[in-house]
């Protein structure tokens, strides 16, 4: 059966201007509303035959039942025939899922009840002709009942409605609430009453940061709506008026049901109940009523957005807020009302589903097999259990398995890492589900939570640059990422991550400032004896790869220059926005008790002696890296695959395997505008860099009259451009696709923050220790050396304008950049002083070592070292951990390298 034919037929009978994504399904929506929504879902991009067939048939069945109730039997027969045909035609063998078979039986039974002979109930070859179509518009049905997403073009009065509520809905609620006003003889200004309620909400939610994030923003929007409703009249000041008003507002909230439609009534009830609690002749015992209203308000948010992937953060915040408020409600009140118990259990179940082990997305939670139950309500074809049962079902499934520690982490997280609240929450789940708890063991989970939180108590955070600041609205219980993709790690979560590696009885302190320049959260751990390990938090796949690379490659280095052990912690953590799995990895080092480790970047910036700096980086390569660099082998490779910014496609055994030219160049081009340079991968001439004239002197030194856009060169080399360099890629002499070169073991990401400096020898040289082996592999011999040079040029110092120009001139004057030279030598640096002299010394030392790695008859060619430099420098122009000036320097140096590289290739070609 061609299902798309039936979809087009349904669109002609029930058209809709807007897609289903414009509307949000509410739990209480049934009948014609639910049916219209299901039909509209079948119009969407979903290609799954089962889902499309079921949604359409379920919707047509419901609309058929509606027309039958209205006496339109002939229309009902058409719809039931269509539903039966869609279902049975999709499964001609009859072997259809149980819920679809049930729907087909519903169609069949209704057709028989409407007088259709049994022999006439068959699968139609094509949709029936409907001459009087359309019968109704789906968007008109839905707009009357379901929350509309106003981004689709519905005009909204911003003074009354918010971006989450259509104006009509806010006006309806406002009309009802204003109807309470005539009986109010005395009033209070609404601004004062709202301010008092907001202060109370802040107390209930504590220092969680929830009020600064999505839920807090939604709360503020709703408060503005209430302020506009009560602006002229004020809020009742007499006790009797408040009692009557709260009763009516809450009654309306229950009558309307869940979802956005009830939210405003719950908030109005909270406002009035709070004033009834606080006013002069108020009820001193009324606090629980305010808590009930706030729980009802937040539960409406959870109901409305429970399947919205874009609102995952909002759902997690809302669930945590419910737990915080409910834990403060007196037990006799919480135990008295079943709906309160269900609100709390549903919130925790949602949180565990979205942020527990193997998390689901909000939309996928509808189909998650872990919450399918034979005891589910009969009207649910998928046998999905009630949401308030999810927490018990999930915990039972994780119990005594590898997910148990992650389950404890999720429970502690939803409870804000508060031991008392976590214990209360666990007992609440157990008591509420004790009759059907099955294998759920309270003792097991209490022990797991106690062990986790007691270990967390033995971790102290001295500094955490990835904690974020108040204005970043950092989540207090989950790891999130900022606009640059950097992980933000709240200190409670950091303590939990570090606690996984605790030895019995040990107490540790976490220091982050040493690595504050890194994108990935990295921390130094110390105990009573001093520093002993480094902790890093990153994607689970990267952590797994680092452990594998440590065993395969890092162990070949002498133990003095690398970690002694590398252990990935088993507990998964999850990124707040999308649930991506994260893990912590701990690498142990042999530090002396008096050691104060620095990164090599920090050590260089604090050392005045250029010769000492050059000697130290030389020893790094010739001593620390000797087991890698001393054993090179010659082979043929695609040289472009070594460098993500030049890579034509993902390569899964190299540095950053998922990154390749398309992703990298897009990021570089996007960041160019921040630097005052509009990069274009389609245009070969580079635009002005930083300011006019910056490259005039380097151009004279290098002897060029135009600069090459490095983004353009990278895209052409990676075969993503217009093909202007096809002659280069096809050339056997350049051989980029089949490059004859030397390979060695490479770190893969050897910038200066991935090298630690520890105890100093008699010559004041520090011992250099490598960290972070996630990108280690067999690769281009120049790769690590070029990365050290690029890091020294762009990541250590912030150049003044004079230093910046001098550095570019010196860089351009090196024989490596000269078309007529075959050497890798750096430029003359005798006239350079200070920071420039130290940097030039590092550059010269790296190129000298690269030359030494050559073979006598097959030396390393300048072109391949330039490729390595371009592969290291160009991505730095987008690094969020570097200053704008440092990124501009990286871009200018990339331009010089790209220009020299293309000139060499053209010279060799001709």
Residue pairs with C-beta under 8 A, 6 or more apart in sequence:
1 85
1 86
1 89
1 90
1 92
1 123
3 49
3 52
3 53
3 56
3 86
3 90
5 126
5 127
6 56
6 82
6 85
6 86
6 127
7 42
7 43
7 52
7 56
9 82
9 127
9 130
10 39
10 42
10 43
10 56
10 60
10 82
11 43
12 130
12 133
12 134
13 130
13 133
13 134
13 135
14 36
14 39
14 63
14 134
14 135
14 136
14 137
14 138
15 134
15 137
15 138
16 40
16 43
16 137
16 138
16 139
16 142
17 137
17 139
18 139
18 152
19 40
19 43
19 44
20 37
20 40
20 41
20 43
20 44
21 44
21 149
22 139
22 148
22 149
22 152
23 37
23 40
23 142
23 143
23 146
23 147
23 148
23 149
24 146
24 147
24 149
24 259
24 260
24 304
24 305
24 307
24 308
25 34
25 37
25 146
25 307
26 146
26 147
26 257
26 258
26 259
26 260
26 261
26 303
26 304
27 257
27 258
27 259
27 303
27 306
28 257
28 258
28 259
29 37
29 145
29 146
31 62
31 66
32 62
32 63
32 66
32 141
33 141
33 142
33 145
33 146
34 62
35 58
35 59
35 60
35 61
35 62
35 63
35 65
35 66
36 59
36 62
36 63
36 138
36 141
36 142
37 59
37 142
37 146
38 55
38 56
38 58
38 59
38 62
39 55
39 56
39 59
39 60
39 63
39 138
40 59
40 138
40 139
40 142
41 55
41 59
42 52
42 55
42 56
42 59
46 52
49 90
50 90
50 97
50 100
53 86
53 87
53 90
53 100
54 87
54 99
54 100
54 103
54 381
56 83
56 86
57 83
57 84
57 86
57 87
57 100
57 103
57 104
57 107
58 83
58 103
58 381
60 79
60 80
60 82
60 83
60 86
61 79
61 80
61 83
61 103
61 106
61 107
61 110
63 79
64 75
64 76
64 77
64 78
64 79
64 80
64 83
64 107
64 110
65 76
65 110
67 73
67 75
67 76
67 79
68 76
68 110
68 114
73 114
75 135
76 110
76 114
77 111
77 114
77 116
78 128
78 130
80 107
80 110
80 111
80 114
81 107
81 111
81 116
81 121
81 124
81 128
82 124
82 127
82 128
83 103
83 104
83 107
84 104
84 107
84 108
84 111
84 121
84 123
85 123
85 124
87 96
87 100
87 103
87 104
87 107
88 94
88 96
88 104
88 123
89 123
89 124
90 96
90 100
91 100
92 123
96 104
98 381
99 381
99 382
99 383
100 381
102 381
103 381
108 121
111 121
112 118
112 121
142 148
143 166
147 164
147 165
147 166
147 169
147 259
147 260
147 261
147 304
148 154
148 166
150 156
150 161
150 163
150 164
150 166
151 163
154 166
155 167
156 163
156 166
156 167
157 167
159 228
160 167
160 170
160 171
160 174
160 225
160 228
161 167
161 169
161 170
161 171
161 225
162 170
162 218
162 221
162 222
162 224
162 225
163 221
164 218
164 221
164 260
165 225
165 260
165 263
165 264
169 260
169 261
169 264
170 225
170 264
173 229
173 261
173 264
173 265
173 268
174 225
174 228
174 229
176 252
176 265
177 229
177 230
177 249
177 268
178 229
178 233
180 236
180 244
180 245
180 248
180 249
181 233
183 241
183 244
184 233
184 234
184 236
184 237
184 238
184 241
184 245
185 238
185 241
186 236
186 237
186 238
187 233
187 234
187 235
187 236
187 237
188 234
188 235
188 236
188 237
188 275
188 279
189 234
189 235
190 226
190 227
190 230
190 231
190 234
190 235
191 227
193 230
193 235
193 271
193 274
193 275
194 223
194 226
194 227
194 271
196 274
196 275
196 278
197 223
197 270
197 271
197 274
198 223
200 274
200 290
201 211
201 219
201 294
202 211
204 291
204 294
204 324
204 325
204 328
205 211
205 321
205 324
205 325
206 324
206 416
207 476
208 320
208 321
208 324
208 416
208 476
208 477
209 473
209 474
209 475
209 476
210 216
210 317
210 320
210 321
210 324
210 476
211 219
212 470
212 473
213 313
213 317
213 473
213 475
214 311
214 313
214 314
214 317
215 298
215 301
215 314
215 317
215 318
215 321
216 473
218 301
218 314
219 267
222 263
222 264
222 267
223 267
225 264
226 264
226 267
226 268
226 271
229 268
235 271
235 272
235 275
236 242
236 245
236 272
236 275
237 275
237 279
238 281
239 276
239 279
239 281
239 282
239 283
242 272
242 273
242 275
242 276
242 279
242 282
243 276
245 272
246 269
246 272
246 273
246 276
246 289
249 265
249 268
249 269
249 272
250 265
250 266
250 269
250 293
250 296
252 262
252 265
253 262
253 265
253 266
253 269
253 296
254 262
256 262
256 265
258 299
258 300
258 303
258 304
259 300
259 303
259 304
260 300
260 304
262 296
262 300
263 297
263 300
263 301
263 304
266 293
266 294
266 296
266 297
266 300
267 293
267 297
269 293
269 296
270 290
270 293
270 294
270 297
273 286
273 289
273 290
273 293
274 290
275 282
276 282
276 283
276 286
276 289
277 283
277 284
277 286
277 287
277 289
277 290
288 329
288 330
288 333
291 325
291 326
291 328
291 329
291 333
292 329
292 333
292 337
292 340
294 325
295 322
295 325
295 326
295 329
295 340
295 343
295 344
296 343
298 318
298 321
298 322
298 325
298 347
299 322
299 343
299 346
299 347
301 314
301 318
302 315
302 318
302 319
302 322
302 346
302 347
302 350
305 311
305 314
305 315
305 362
306 315
306 350
306 362
306 365
306 387
307 362
307 363
307 365
307 366
308 314
308 315
308 362
308 363
309 361
309 362
309 363
311 362
312 354
312 361
312 362
312 576
312 577
312 578
312 579
313 475
313 480
313 576
313 577
315 350
315 351
315 354
315 362
316 351
316 354
316 355
316 475
316 478
316 576
317 475
318 347
319 347
319 348
319 350
319 351
319 414
320 351
320 413
320 414
320 415
320 416
320 477
322 343
322 344
322 347
322 348
323 344
323 347
323 348
323 351
323 414
323 415
323 416
323 421
323 425
324 416
324 421
326 334
326 340
326 343
326 344
326 428
327 415
327 421
327 424
327 425
329 340
333 340
334 340
334 341
334 344
335 341
341 388
341 432
342 386
342 388
344 428
345 387
345 388
345 389
345 390
345 391
345 428
345 429
345 432
345 433
346 386
346 387
346 388
346 390
348 390
348 391
348 414
348 425
348 429
349 371
349 387
349 388
349 389
349 390
349 391
349 394
350 365
350 387
350 390
351 410
351 413
351 414
352 390
352 391
352 394
352 395
352 407
352 410
352 411
352 414
353 359
353 360
353 365
353 368
353 370
353 371
353 390
353 394
354 360
354 361
354 362
354 365
354 579
355 410
355 413
355 414
355 478
355 574
355 576
355 579
356 394
356 398
356 403
356 406
356 407
356 410
357 398
357 403
357 406
357 407
357 410
357 572
358 403
359 574
359 579
360 368
360 579
361 578
361 579
365 371
366 382
366 384
367 382
370 393
370 394
370 397
371 384
371 385
371 389
371 390
371 393
371 394
372 382
372 383
372 384
372 385
373 383
373 384
373 385
373 389
373 393
374 383
375 385
375 436
376 382
376 383
376 384
376 385
376 386
377 386
385 393
388 432
389 433
389 436
391 429
391 433
392 429
392 430
392 432
392 433
392 436
392 437
392 440
394 407
395 407
395 429
395 440
395 445
396 437
396 438
396 439
396 440
397 403
398 404
398 406
398 407
399 407
399 439
399 440
399 441
399 444
399 445
400 444
402 570
404 444
404 448
405 448
405 452
405 570
405 571
406 571
406 572
407 445
407 448
408 445
408 448
408 449
408 451
408 452
409 452
409 496
409 571
409 572
409 573
411 422
411 425
411 426
411 445
411 449
412 422
412 449
412 452
412 453
412 456
412 496
413 477
413 478
413 493
414 425
414 477
415 421
415 422
415 425
416 476
416 477
416 492
417 453
417 456
417 477
417 492
417 493
417 495
417 496
419 449
419 450
419 453
422 449
422 453
423 446
423 449
426 442
426 445
426 446
426 449
427 442
429 440
430 437
430 440
430 442
430 445
433 440
452 496
452 499
455 499
455 500
455 502
456 492
456 495
456 496
456 499
458 499
458 502
458 506
458 507
458 508
459 494
459 495
459 498
459 499
459 502
459 507
459 508
459 509
459 510
460 495
460 507
460 508
460 509
460 510
461 491
461 494
461 495
461 509
461 510
461 512
462 509
462 510
462 511
462 512
463 510
463 511
463 512
463 513
464 489
464 491
464 494
464 510
464 512
464 523
465 512
465 513
465 515
465 516
466 486
466 487
466 488
466 489
466 494
466 512
466 521
467 474
467 488
467 489
467 490
467 491
467 494
468 474
468 482
468 488
468 490
472 482
472 488
474 480
474 488
474 490
475 488
475 490
475 576
476 490
476 492
477 490
477 492
477 493
478 490
478 493
478 573
478 574
478 575
478 576
479 487
479 488
479 489
479 490
479 493
479 537
479 573
479 574
479 575
479 576
479 582
480 487
480 488
480 575
480 576
480 577
481 487
481 488
481 575
481 577
482 488
484 519
484 880
485 519
485 880
486 519
486 880
486 881
487 520
487 521
487 537
487 538
487 575
487 582
489 497
489 521
489 537
493 573
494 510
494 521
494 523
494 537
495 510
496 573
497 535
497 537
497 569
497 571
497 573
497 584
498 508
498 510
498 523
498 525
498 535
498 584
500 569
500 570
500 571
500 584
500 586
501 525
501 533
501 535
501 567
501 569
501 584
501 586
502 508
506 527
507 527
507 528
508 525
508 526
508 527
509 525
509 526
509 527
510 523
510 524
510 525
510 535
511 523
511 524
511 525
511 526
512 521
512 522
512 523
512 524
514 523
514 524
514 597
514 598
514 599
514 602
515 522
515 523
515 524
515 599
515 753
517 599
517 601
517 753
517 795
517 881
518 753
518 881
519 879
519 880
519 881
520 536
520 537
520 538
520 772
521 536
521 537
521 538
522 534
522 535
522 536
522 771
522 772
523 534
523 535
523 536
524 531
524 533
524 534
524 597
525 531
525 532
525 533
525 534
525 535
525 586
526 532
529 593
530 591
530 592
530 593
530 594
530 595
531 589
531 591
531 595
531 596
531 597
532 588
532 589
532 591
533 586
533 587
533 588
533 589
534 563
534 586
534 587
534 589
534 771
535 584
535 585
535 586
536 543
536 584
536 585
536 587
536 772
537 573
537 582
537 583
537 584
537 585
538 546
538 582
538 583
538 585
538 774
539 580
539 581
539 582
539 583
540 572
540 581
540 582
540 583
542 774
543 568
543 583
543 584
543 585
543 774
544 568
544 583
545 774
546 566
546 568
546 585
546 772
546 773
546 774
547 566
547 567
547 568
547 585
549 773
549 774
549 775
549 776
549 777
550 563
550 566
550 587
550 773
550 776
551 566
552 776
553 628
553 745
553 773
553 776
553 777
554 562
554 563
554 566
554 770
554 773
554 776
555 562
556 627
556 628
556 745
557 624
557 625
557 627
557 628
557 770
558 624
558 627
559 590
560 590
560 767
560 769
561 623
561 624
561 767
561 768
561 769
561 770
562 769
562 770
563 587
563 588
563 589
563 769
563 771
564 588
564 589
564 590
565 587
565 588
566 585
566 586
566 587
566 588
566 773
567 585
567 586
567 587
567 588
568 583
568 584
568 585
569 583
569 584
569 585
569 586
570 583
571 583
571 584
572 581
572 582
572 583
573 581
573 582
573 583
573 584
574 580
574 581
574 582
575 581
575 582
587 771
589 756
589 758
589 769
591 597
591 758
592 758
592 759
595 758
595 759
597 756
597 757
597 758
597 769
598 606
598 756
598 757
598 766
599 752
599 753
599 755
599 756
599 757
600 616
600 617
600 620
600 752
600 753
600 755
600 756
600 757
600 768
601 751
601 752
601 753
601 791
601 795
601 796
602 757
603 616
603 757
603 766
604 613
604 752
604 792
604 796
604 838
604 842
605 796
605 797
607 613
607 838
609 764
610 837
610 838
610 841
611 841
612 763
612 764
612 765
613 838
613 841
613 842
614 838
614 841
614 842
614 844
614 845
615 763
615 765
616 757
616 765
616 766
616 768
617 788
617 792
617 842
617 845
617 846
618 845
618 849
619 765
619 768
620 755
620 768
620 788
621 629
621 785
621 788
621 845
621 846
621 849
622 629
622 849
624 768
624 769
624 770
625 747
625 784
627 745
628 744
628 745
628 746
629 744
629 781
629 849
629 853
631 744
631 745
632 742
632 743
632 744
632 781
632 853
633 742
633 743
633 744
634 740
634 741
634 742
634 743
634 855
634 858
635 740
635 741
635 743
636 735
636 738
636 739
636 740
636 741
637 738
637 739
637 741
637 743
637 780
638 648
638 736
638 737
638 738
638 739
639 646
639 735
639 736
639 739
639 741
639 780
639 864
639 867
640 646
640 647
640 648
640 717
640 718
640 736
640 737
641 647
641 648
641 651
641 654
642 654
642 655
642 779
642 780
642 783
642 868
642 871
643 783
643 867
643 868
643 870
643 871
643 872
644 654
644 655
644 656
644 659
644 660
644 661
644 663
644 664
644 871
644 875
645 661
645 664
645 665
645 668
645 714
645 718
645 870
645 871
645 874
645 875
646 661
646 714
646 717
646 718
646 867
646 870
646 871
647 654
647 659
647 660
647 661
647 664
647 718
648 660
648 661
648 718
648 719
648 720
649 660
650 657
650 658
650 659
650 660
651 657
651 660
653 777
654 748
654 775
654 777
654 779
655 746
655 748
655 749
655 775
655 777
655 779
656 775
660 718
661 714
661 715
661 717
661 718
661 720
662 718
662 720
664 714
664 875
665 681
665 711
665 714
665 715
665 718
665 720
667 875
667 878
668 679
668 711
668 714
668 874
668 875
668 877
668 878
669 679
669 680
669 681
669 711
670 878
671 877
671 878
671 887
672 678
672 679
672 711
672 877
672 891
674 884
674 887
675 689
675 690
675 877
675 884
675 887
675 888
675 891
676 688
676 689
676 690
676 691
676 888
677 686
677 687
677 688
677 689
677 690
677 888
677 891
678 687
679 687
679 709
679 710
679 711
680 687
680 709
680 711
680 712
681 709
681 711
681 712
681 714
681 715
681 720
681 721
682 712
682 715
682 721
682 722
683 709
683 712
684 708
684 709
684 712
684 713
684 716
684 724
685 706
685 707
685 708
685 709
686 706
686 707
686 708
686 709
686 710
686 712
686 895
686 898
686 899
687 709
688 694
689 695
689 707
689 888
689 891
689 892
689 895
690 888
690 892
694 804
694 805
694 808
694 892
695 707
695 808
695 892
695 895
695 896
697 805
697 808
697 809
698 808
698 809
698 811
698 812
698 896
699 705
699 707
699 812
701 809
701 812
701 813
702 812
702 813
702 817
702 818
702 896
702 899
702 900
703 819
704 899
704 903
706 899
707 895
707 896
707 898
707 899
708 895
708 898
708 899
708 902
709 895
709 898
710 870
710 874
710 891
710 894
710 895
710 897
710 898
711 874
712 721
713 725
713 870
713 898
713 901
713 902
714 870
714 874
714 898
715 721
716 722
716 723
716 724
716 725
717 725
717 728
717 729
717 736
719 729
725 905
727 909
728 734
728 736
728 905
728 909
729 736
729 737
731 909
732 738
733 908
733 909
734 863
734 905
734 908
734 909
739 864
740 858
741 780
741 781
741 860
741 864
742 780
742 781
742 853
742 854
742 855
742 858
742 860
743 778
743 779
743 780
743 781
744 778
744 779
744 781
744 853
745 776
745 777
745 778
745 779
746 775
746 776
746 777
746 778
746 779
746 780
746 781
746 783
746 784
747 754
747 770
747 773
747 775
747 776
747 784
747 787
748 774
748 775
748 776
748 777
748 779
748 783
748 784
749 772
749 774
749 775
749 787
750 770
750 783
750 784
750 787
750 788
750 791
751 787
751 788
751 790
751 791
751 795
752 788
752 791
752 792
752 795
752 796
753 791
753 795
754 770
754 771
754 772
755 768
755 769
755 770
755 771
756 768
756 769
756 770
756 771
757 766
757 767
757 768
757 769
758 766
758 767
758 769
759 766
759 767
760 766
760 767
761 767
780 864
780 868
781 850
781 853
781 860
782 850
782 860
782 864
782 865
782 867
782 868
783 868
783 871
783 872
785 846
785 847
785 849
785 850
785 868
786 846
786 850
786 865
786 868
786 869
786 871
786 872
787 868
787 872
788 842
788 846
789 842
789 843
789 846
789 847
789 869
789 872
790 869
790 872
790 873
790 876
790 890
790 893
791 872
792 839
792 842
792 843
793 807
793 811
793 839
793 843
793 873
793 889
793 890
793 893
794 873
794 876
794 882
794 886
794 887
794 889
794 890
794 893
795 876
795 882
795 886
796 835
796 839
797 803
797 835
797 839
798 883
798 885
798 886
799 807
799 835
799 885
799 886
799 889
803 835
803 836
804 885
804 889
806 832
806 836
807 836
807 839
807 889
808 892
808 893
808 896
810 827
810 828
810 829
810 832
810 836
810 840
811 817
811 827
811 843
811 893
811 896
812 827
812 896
813 827
813 828
814 825
814 826
814 827
814 847
815 821
815 823
815 824
815 825
815 826
815 827
816 823
816 824
816 825
816 826
816 847
816 862
816 865
816 866
816 900
817 827
817 896
817 897
817 900
818 900
819 900
819 903
819 904
819 907
821 862
822 859
822 861
822 862
823 851
823 862
824 847
824 848
824 850
824 851
824 860
824 862
824 865
825 844
825 847
825 848
825 851
826 840
826 843
826 844
826 847
827 840
829 836
829 837
829 840
829 841
829 844
832 840
847 865
850 860
850 865
851 859
851 860
853 860
854 860
862 904
863 901
863 904
863 905
863 908
866 897
866 900
866 901
866 904
867 901
869 893
869 897
870 894
870 897
870 898
870 901
873 890
873 893
873 894
873 897
874 890
874 891
874 894
876 882
876 886
876 887
876 890
877 887
877 888
877 890
877 891
877 894
878 887
879 887
879 890
882 890
